[in-house]
Amino acid sequence: MISRRDVVTDSAIAVVAEQGVRGLTHRAVDALAELPVGSTSNVYRTRDALITGIMGRIGDLNSQQLDRLPDMFRDSGKPAQEIAVDFCMNWLTTDRNRFYTMIMLSLDPALPDEAVVAKQRNMRSINEFIMRFGQVDADLARRINSSVMGMMVSELMAGTADRSHIEQYMSEFLKWKRDIAAQS
């Protein structure tokens, strides 16, 4: 069963995705979650606490999804490129609110210190996953993450989430990764 905290936080993620960071208020979250007025402030007393909660929840959801990815590779029988495309498409469609909110809040120069810590923990977790799964060093993992995130942000900004764009990018990206590995 999903906790009230998660209901509030998931609704807050949707508020940012639908109304932008400026639209994030306790009242807007209560309304979207169809909770009595004041429910969000009972969970997160301040807007900074709410933003920190959002960043923490995004990191938790990202980690859960990344933890399942190796099993998907092993069990699906699909080629790595297809699973990578599926993963990106998921973040750009099904989990668009989470991805959009993660990007928007990550770019906010007024992000509370605790939220910055949660953001850094999330990015570190993604980079560590790439290091383990891709069997690459920390620097290459960071570059891979930056490259894939950049492509996804470009798709998000264009409003396309076009599978053929993602497939072409992944094909070129995996060739680049193989070329780098061959040079090492």
Accessible surface in RSA format (square Angstrom, percent):
REM  Atomic radii and reference values for relative SASA: ProtOr
REM  Chains: A
REM  Algorithm: Lee & Richards
REM  Probe-radius: 1.40
REM  Slices: 20
REM RES _ NUM      All-atoms   Total-Side   Main-Chain    Non-polar    All polar
REM                ABS   REL    ABS   REL    ABS   REL    ABS   REL    ABS   REL
RES MET A   1   240.68 124.6 150.27  99.4  90.41 215.3 128.58 109.3 112.10 148.5
RES ILE A   2    91.74  52.2  73.24  54.6  18.49  44.6  79.69  57.4  12.05  32.7
RES SER A   3    55.74  47.1  44.09  58.8  11.65  26.8  50.80 108.2   4.94   6.9
RES ARG A   4   128.45  53.9 115.41  58.8  13.03  31.0  49.24  67.3  79.20  48.0
RES ARG A   5   122.54  51.4 120.50  61.4   2.03   4.8  46.52  63.6  76.02  46.1
RES ASP A   6    37.27  26.1  37.27  37.1   0.00   0.0   0.00   0.0  37.27  37.2
RES VAL A   7    45.33  29.8  42.38  38.4   2.95   7.1  44.95  39.1   0.38   1.0
RES VAL A   8     0.00   0.0   0.00   0.0   0.00   0.0   0.00   0.0   0.00   0.0
RES THR A   9     1.24   0.9   1.24   1.3   0.00   0.0   0.48   0.6   0.76   1.2
RES ASP A  10    45.17  31.6  38.10  37.9   7.08  16.7  27.27  64.2  17.90  17.8
RES SER A  11    15.19  12.8  11.45  15.3   3.74   8.6   3.53   7.5  11.66  16.3
RES ALA A  12     0.00   0.0   0.00   0.0   0.00   0.0   0.00   0.0   0.00   0.0
RES ILE A  13     8.48   4.8   8.48   6.3   0.00   0.0   8.48   6.1   0.00   0.0
RES ALA A  14    15.57  14.3  15.53  24.0   0.04   0.1  15.53  21.9   0.04   0.1
RES VAL A  15     0.10   0.1   0.10   0.1   0.00   0.0   0.10   0.1   0.00   0.0
RES VAL A  16     0.00   0.0   0.00   0.0   0.00   0.0   0.00   0.0   0.00   0.0
RES ALA A  17    14.40  13.2   0.20   0.3  14.20  32.3   0.20   0.3  14.20  37.6
RES GLU A  18   110.44  63.4  72.90  55.2  37.54  89.4  37.15  71.9  73.29  59.8
RES GLN A  19    97.55  54.5  68.82  50.3  28.73  68.4  32.76  69.7  64.79  49.1
RES GLY A  20    18.43  22.7   0.00   N/A  18.43  22.7  16.23  44.5   2.19   4.9
RES VAL A  21    26.71  17.6  23.35  21.1   3.36   8.1  23.35  20.3   3.36   9.1
RES ARG A  22   229.46  96.3 204.72 104.4  24.74  58.9  80.75 110.4 148.71  90.1
RES GLY A  23    18.16  22.4   0.00   N/A  18.16  22.4  16.22  44.5   1.94   4.4
RES LEU A  24     0.17   0.1   0.00   0.0   0.17   0.4   0.00   0.0   0.17   0.5
RES THR A  25    63.58  45.2  60.98  61.8   2.60   6.2  58.38  78.4   5.19   7.9
RES HIS A  26    38.40  21.0  36.47  25.4   1.93   4.9  21.78  22.4  16.62  19.3
RES ARG A  27   158.46  66.5 155.75  79.4   2.72   6.5  62.21  85.0  96.25  58.3
RES ALA A  28    19.63  18.0   9.63  14.9   9.99  22.7  17.45  24.6   2.17   5.8
RES VAL A  29     0.00   0.0   0.00   0.0   0.00   0.0   0.00   0.0   0.00   0.0
RES ASP A  30     2.73   1.9   2.73   2.7   0.00   0.0   1.43   3.4   1.30   1.3
RES ALA A  31    73.65  67.7  49.93  77.1  23.72  54.0  61.07  86.0  12.58  33.3
RES LEU A  32    72.69  40.5  50.14  35.9  22.54  56.7  55.56  39.0  17.12  46.1
RES ALA A  33    20.59  18.9   0.00   0.0  20.59  46.8   5.97   8.4  14.62  38.7
RES GLU A  34   158.15  90.8 124.38  94.1  33.77  80.4  46.50  89.9 111.65  91.2
RES LEU A  35    33.68  18.8  21.57  15.4  12.11  30.4  23.26  16.3  10.42  28.1
RES PRO A  36    95.55  69.6  82.69  75.4  12.86  46.7  95.01  78.4   0.54   3.4
RES VAL A  37   105.35  69.3  78.49  71.1  26.87  64.7  78.49  68.2  26.87  72.9
RES GLY A  38    24.52  30.2   0.00   N/A  24.52  30.2  23.53  64.6   1.00   2.2
RES SER A  39     7.59   6.4   5.50   7.3   2.09   4.8   1.40   3.0   6.19   8.7
RES THR A  40     0.00   0.0   0.00   0.0   0.00   0.0   0.00   0.0   0.00   0.0
RES SER A  41    33.39  28.2  33.39  44.6   0.00   0.0  19.41  41.3  13.99  19.6
RES ASN A  42   112.86  77.8  86.52  83.6  26.34  63.4  21.84  52.6  91.01  88.0
RES VAL A  43    29.46  19.4  13.12  11.9  16.33  39.4  16.55  14.4  12.91  35.0
RES TYR A  44    15.61   7.3  14.42   8.2   1.19   3.1  11.29   8.5   4.32   5.3
RES ARG A  45   176.38  74.1 154.76  78.9  21.62  51.5  63.40  86.6 112.98  68.5
RES THR A  46    74.86  53.2  70.54  71.5   4.32  10.3  69.28  93.1   5.58   8.4
RES ARG A  47    91.70  38.5  86.79  44.2   4.91  11.7  50.35  68.8  41.35  25.1
RES ASP A  48    77.56  54.3  76.23  75.9   1.33   3.1  16.24  38.2  61.32  61.2
RES ALA A  49    37.87  34.8  28.08  43.3   9.78  22.3  35.36  49.8   2.51   6.7
RES LEU A  50     0.03   0.0   0.03   0.0   0.00   0.0   0.03   0.0   0.00   0.0
RES ILE A  51     4.69   2.7   4.69   3.5   0.00   0.0   4.69   3.4   0.00   0.0
RES THR A  52    33.70  24.0  32.42  32.9   1.28   3.1  31.02  41.7   2.68   4.0
RES GLY A  53    14.67  18.1   0.00   N/A  14.67  18.1  12.12  33.3   2.55   5.7
RES ILE A  54     0.00   0.0   0.00   0.0   0.00   0.0   0.00   0.0   0.00   0.0
RES MET A  55     1.07   0.6   0.53   0.4   0.54   1.3   0.53   0.4   0.54   0.7
RES GLY A  56    20.86  25.7   0.00   N/A  20.86  25.7  19.81  54.4   1.05   2.4
RES ARG A  57    35.52  14.9  32.53  16.6   2.99   7.1   7.67  10.5  27.84  16.9
RES ILE A  58     0.17   0.1   0.17   0.1   0.00   0.0   0.17   0.1   0.00   0.0
RES GLY A  59    10.92  13.5   0.00   N/A  10.92  13.5  10.44  28.7   0.48   1.1
RES ASP A  60    82.99  58.1  79.67  79.3   3.32   7.8  12.44  29.3  70.56  70.4
RES LEU A  61    41.68  23.2  39.16  28.0   2.52   6.3  39.18  27.5   2.51   6.8
RES ASN A  62     1.54   1.1   1.54   1.5   0.00   0.0   0.50   1.2   1.04   1.0
RES SER A  63    35.89  30.3  34.64  46.2   1.25   2.9  24.07  51.3  11.82  16.6
RES GLN A  64    87.62  49.0  84.59  61.8   3.04   7.2  32.70  69.6  54.92  41.7
RES GLN A  65    22.68  12.7  22.21  16.2   0.48   1.1   8.66  18.4  14.02  10.6
RES LEU A  66     9.75   5.4   9.75   7.0   0.00   0.0   9.75   6.8   0.00   0.0
RES ASP A  67    98.21  68.8  78.95  78.6  19.26  45.5  29.38  69.1  68.83  68.6
RES ARG A  68   133.77  56.2 132.80  67.7   0.97   2.3  64.27  87.8  69.51  42.1
RES LEU A  69    12.24   6.8  12.24   8.8   0.00   0.0  12.24   8.6   0.00   0.0
RES PRO A  70    47.27  34.5  44.14  40.2   3.13  11.4  44.40  36.7   2.87  17.8
RES ASP A  71    62.73  43.9  62.45  62.2   0.28   0.7  13.96  32.8  48.77  48.6
RES MET A  72    86.57  44.8  81.80  54.1   4.77  11.4  67.78  57.6  18.79  24.9
RES PHE A  73    44.11  22.1  32.60  20.2  11.51  30.0  32.81  19.9  11.31  32.4
RES ARG A  74   165.91  69.7 134.29  68.5  31.63  75.3  79.34 108.4  86.57  52.5
RES ASP A  75   106.10  74.3  70.94  70.6  35.17  83.2  34.06  80.2  72.05  71.9
RES SER A  76    53.90  45.5  17.84  23.8  36.06  83.1  28.32  60.3  25.58  35.8
RES GLY A  77    70.44  86.9   0.00   N/A  70.44  86.9  39.75 109.1  30.69  68.7
RES LYS A  78    87.77  42.8  75.56  46.4  12.22  29.1  43.59  39.2  44.19  47.1
RES PRO A  79    86.93  63.4  74.70  68.1  12.23  44.4  86.74  71.6   0.19   1.2
RES ALA A  80    55.01  50.6  46.87  72.3   8.14  18.5  46.97  66.2   8.04  21.3
RES GLN A  81    60.38  33.8  58.77  42.9   1.61   3.8  16.05  34.2  44.32  33.6
RES GLU A  82    69.88  40.1  64.89  49.1   4.98  11.9  21.55  41.7  48.33  39.5
RES ILE A  83     1.47   0.8   1.47   1.1   0.00   0.0   1.47   1.1   0.00   0.0
RES ALA A  84    26.09  24.0  20.15  31.1   5.94  13.5  25.84  36.4   0.25   0.7
RES VAL A  85     1.53   1.0   1.53   1.4   0.00   0.0   1.53   1.3   0.00   0.0
RES ASP A  86    33.54  23.5  27.77  27.6   5.77  13.7  18.64  43.9  14.91  14.9
RES PHE A  87    32.73  16.4  28.57  17.7   4.17  10.8  32.71  19.8   0.03   0.1
RES CYS A  88     1.94   1.5   1.94   2.2   0.00   0.0   0.00   0.0   1.94   2.1
RES MET A  89    27.02  14.0  26.99  17.9   0.03   0.1  27.02  23.0   0.00   0.0
RES ASN A  90    42.44  29.3  38.36  37.1   4.07   9.8  13.75  33.1  28.69  27.7
RES TRP A  91     9.05   3.6   9.05   4.4   0.00   0.0   9.05   4.8   0.00   0.0
RES LEU A  92     6.16   3.4   0.62   0.4   5.54  13.9   0.62   0.4   5.54  14.9
RES THR A  93    70.86  50.4  51.18  51.9  19.68  46.9  49.52  66.5  21.34  32.3
RES THR A  94   110.47  78.6  75.79  76.8  34.69  82.7  58.45  78.5  52.02  78.6
RES ASP A  95    32.90  23.0  29.28  29.1   3.61   8.5   3.90   9.2  29.00  28.9
RES ARG A  96    89.77  37.7  89.63  45.7   0.14   0.3  32.68  44.7  57.09  34.6
RES ASN A  97    55.88  38.5  54.45  52.6   1.43   3.4  13.22  31.8  42.66  41.2
RES ARG A  98    24.15  10.1  23.14  11.8   1.01   2.4   9.93  13.6  14.22   8.6
RES PHE A  99     2.41   1.2   0.41   0.3   2.00   5.2   2.12   1.3   0.29   0.8
RES TYR A 100    47.12  22.0  47.12  26.8   0.00   0.0  20.20  15.2  26.92  33.2
RES THR A 101     0.00   0.0   0.00   0.0   0.00   0.0   0.00   0.0   0.00   0.0
RES MET A 102     4.48   2.3   4.48   3.0   0.00   0.0   4.14   3.5   0.34   0.5
RES ILE A 103    25.81  14.7  25.81  19.2   0.00   0.0  25.81  18.6   0.00   0.0
RES MET A 104    64.63  33.5  61.88  41.0   2.74   6.5  46.44  39.5  18.19  24.1
RES LEU A 105     0.00   0.0   0.00   0.0   0.00   0.0   0.00   0.0   0.00   0.0
RES SER A 106    28.43  24.0  18.40  24.6  10.03  23.1  15.92  33.9  12.50  17.5
RES LEU A 107   130.46  72.7 108.30  77.5  22.17  55.7 112.20  78.8  18.26  49.1
RES ASP A 108    32.38  22.7  21.92  21.8  10.46  24.7  10.03  23.6  22.36  22.3
RES PRO A 109   138.70 101.1  95.70  87.2  43.00 156.3 108.39  89.5  30.31 188.4
RES ALA A 110    82.91  76.2  55.90  86.3  27.01  61.4  66.73  94.0  16.17  42.8
RES LEU A 111    15.09   8.4   3.04   2.2  12.05  30.3   3.40   2.4  11.69  31.5
RES PRO A 112    13.44   9.8   3.44   3.1  10.00  36.3  13.44  11.1   0.00   0.0
RES ASP A 113   114.60  80.3 108.93 108.4   5.67  13.4  29.45  69.3  85.15  84.9
RES GLU A 114   110.33  63.3 104.58  79.1   5.75  13.7  51.24  99.1  59.09  48.2
RES ALA A 115     0.00   0.0   0.00   0.0   0.00   0.0   0.00   0.0   0.00   0.0
RES VAL A 116    42.35  27.9  42.35  38.3   0.00   0.0  42.35  36.8   0.00   0.0
RES VAL A 117    79.13  52.1  78.87  71.4   0.26   0.6  78.94  68.6   0.19   0.5
RES ALA A 118     3.80   3.5   1.75   2.7   2.05   4.7   1.85   2.6   1.95   5.2
RES LYS A 119    48.67  23.7  48.67  29.9   0.00   0.0  15.01  13.5  33.65  35.8
RES GLN A 120    92.22  51.6  87.65  64.1   4.57  10.9  24.37  51.9  67.85  51.5
RES ARG A 121   126.52  53.1 125.78  64.1   0.74   1.8  56.25  76.9  70.27  42.6
RES ASN A 122     5.00   3.4   1.81   1.8   3.19   7.7   2.95   7.1   2.05   2.0
RES MET A 123    65.58  34.0  65.58  43.4   0.00   0.0  56.48  48.0   9.10  12.1
RES ARG A 124   124.96  52.5 121.18  61.8   3.78   9.0  52.60  71.9  72.36  43.9
RES SER A 125    33.29  28.1  27.85  37.2   5.44  12.5  17.06  36.3  16.23  22.7
RES ILE A 126    10.47   6.0  10.47   7.8   0.00   0.0  10.47   7.5   0.00   0.0
RES ASN A 127    30.76  21.2  30.76  29.7   0.00   0.0   8.74  21.0  22.02  21.3
RES GLU A 128    78.40  45.0  77.87  58.9   0.52   1.2  22.67  43.9  55.72  45.5
RES PHE A 129    15.55   7.8  15.55   9.6   0.00   0.0  15.55   9.4   0.00   0.0
RES ILE A 130    26.25  14.9  24.21  18.0   2.04   4.9  26.25  18.9   0.00   0.0
RES MET A 131    65.91  34.1  61.09  40.4   4.82  11.5  54.96  46.7  10.95  14.5
RES ARG A 132   154.51  64.9 132.55  67.6  21.96  52.3  83.07 113.5  71.43  43.3
RES PHE A 133    81.50  40.8  58.09  36.0  23.41  60.9  63.33  38.4  18.17  52.0
RES GLY A 134    20.97  25.9   0.00   N/A  20.97  25.9  14.24  39.1   6.73  15.1
RES GLN A 135   163.06  91.2 129.25  94.5  33.82  80.5  40.49  86.2 122.58  93.0
RES VAL A 136    23.98  15.8   7.47   6.8  16.52  39.8  16.54  14.4   7.44  20.2
RES ASP A 137    94.15  65.9  81.04  80.7  13.11  31.0  43.78 103.0  50.37  50.2
RES ALA A 138    59.89  55.1  53.68  82.8   6.20  14.1  54.13  76.2   5.76  15.3
RES ASP A 139    72.17  50.6  65.94  65.6   6.23  14.7  33.59  79.1  38.58  38.5
RES LEU A 140    18.46  10.3  18.45  13.2   0.01   0.0  18.45  13.0   0.01   0.0
RES ALA A 141     0.00   0.0   0.00   0.0   0.00   0.0   0.00   0.0   0.00   0.0
RES ARG A 142   120.86  50.7 120.72  61.5   0.14   0.3  53.81  73.5  67.05  40.6
RES ARG A 143    96.42  40.5  92.74  47.3   3.68   8.8  40.39  55.2  56.03  34.0
RES ILE A 144    12.47   7.1  12.47   9.3   0.00   0.0  12.47   9.0   0.00   0.0
RES ASN A 145     7.27   5.0   6.52   6.3   0.75   1.8   1.83   4.4   5.44   5.3
RES SER A 146    66.19  55.9  50.15  66.9  16.04  37.0  37.93  80.8  28.26  39.6
RES SER A 147    41.83  35.3  27.52  36.7  14.31  33.0  23.37  49.8  18.46  25.9
RES VAL A 148    25.45  16.7  25.45  23.0   0.00   0.0  25.45  22.1   0.00   0.0
RES MET A 149    23.33  12.1  23.33  15.4   0.00   0.0  22.10  18.8   1.23   1.6
RES GLY A 150    35.01  43.2   0.00   N/A  35.01  43.2  32.55  89.3   2.46   5.5
RES MET A 151    23.58  12.2  13.95   9.2   9.63  22.9  21.30  18.1   2.29   3.0
RES MET A 152     3.18   1.6   3.18   2.1   0.00   0.0   0.00   0.0   3.18   4.2
RES VAL A 153    36.09  23.7  36.09  32.7   0.00   0.0  36.09  31.4   0.00   0.0
RES SER A 154    66.26  56.0  59.92  80.0   6.34  14.6  30.50  64.9  35.76  50.1
RES GLU A 155    17.01   9.8  16.34  12.4   0.66   1.6   0.53   1.0  16.47  13.5
RES LEU A 156    26.28  14.6  12.31   8.8  13.98  35.1  15.33  10.8  10.96  29.5
RES MET A 157   157.56  81.6 118.76  78.6  38.80  92.4 109.56  93.1  48.00  63.6
RES ALA A 158    69.05  63.5  32.14  49.6  36.91  84.0  44.32  62.4  24.73  65.5
RES GLY A 159    67.49  83.2   0.00   N/A  67.49  83.2  33.95  93.2  33.54  75.1
RES THR A 160    65.53  46.6  39.50  40.0  26.02  62.0  44.03  59.1  21.49  32.5
RES ALA A 161    23.37  21.5  15.37  23.7   8.00  18.2  15.37  21.6   8.00  21.2
RES ASP A 162    53.11  37.2  46.47  46.3   6.64  15.7  11.45  26.9  41.66  41.6
RES ARG A 163    89.09  37.4  84.85  43.3   4.24  10.1  50.57  69.1  38.52  23.3
RES SER A 164    65.50  55.4  58.67  78.3   6.83  15.7  45.51  96.9  19.99  28.0
RES HIS A 165    82.47  45.1  76.58  53.2   5.89  15.1  51.84  53.4  30.63  35.6
RES ILE A 166     0.02   0.0   0.02   0.0   0.00   0.0   0.02   0.0   0.00   0.0
RES GLU A 167    72.16  41.4  71.29  53.9   0.86   2.1  22.13  42.8  50.03  40.8
RES GLN A 168   111.36  62.3 104.10  76.1   7.26  17.3  33.80  72.0  77.56  58.8
RES TYR A 169    44.59  20.8  42.29  24.1   2.30   6.0  44.29  33.3   0.30   0.4
RES MET A 170     6.71   3.5   6.71   4.4   0.00   0.0   5.04   4.3   1.67   2.2
RES SER A 171    52.58  44.4  48.92  65.3   3.66   8.4  13.33  28.4  39.25  55.0
RES GLU A 172   100.25  57.6  93.24  70.5   7.01  16.7  45.98  88.9  54.28  44.3
RES PHE A 173    16.67   8.3  11.37   7.0   5.30  13.8  16.42  10.0   0.25   0.7
RES LEU A 174    37.19  20.7  36.97  26.5   0.22   0.6  36.97  26.0   0.22   0.6
RES LYS A 175   116.33  56.8 116.33  71.4   0.00   0.0  86.37  77.7  29.96  31.9
RES TRP A 176    89.61  36.0  85.57  41.4   4.04   9.5  67.49  36.0  22.12  35.9
RES LYS A 177    50.29  24.5  49.84  30.6   0.45   1.1  17.39  15.6  32.90  35.0
RES ARG A 178   146.50  61.5 140.02  71.4   6.49  15.4  73.90 101.0  72.60  44.0
RES ASP A 179    60.38  42.3  57.70  57.4   2.69   6.4  17.82  41.9  42.56  42.4
RES ILE A 180    31.73  18.1  31.23  23.3   0.51   1.2  31.23  22.5   0.51   1.4
RES ALA A 181    62.92  57.9  44.78  69.1  18.14  41.3  50.05  70.5  12.87  34.1
RES ALA A 182    88.57  81.4  49.01  75.6  39.56  90.0  61.81  87.0  26.76  70.9
RES GLN A 183   152.87  85.5 113.63  83.0  39.24  93.4  47.43 100.9 105.44  80.0
RES SER A 184   123.95 104.7  56.52  75.4  67.43 155.3  69.30 147.6  54.65  76.6
END  Absolute sums over single chains surface
CHAIN  1 A    10045.5       8241.3       1804.2       5555.6       4489.9
END  Absolute sums over all chains
TOTAL         10045.5       8241.3       1804.2       5555.6       4489.9
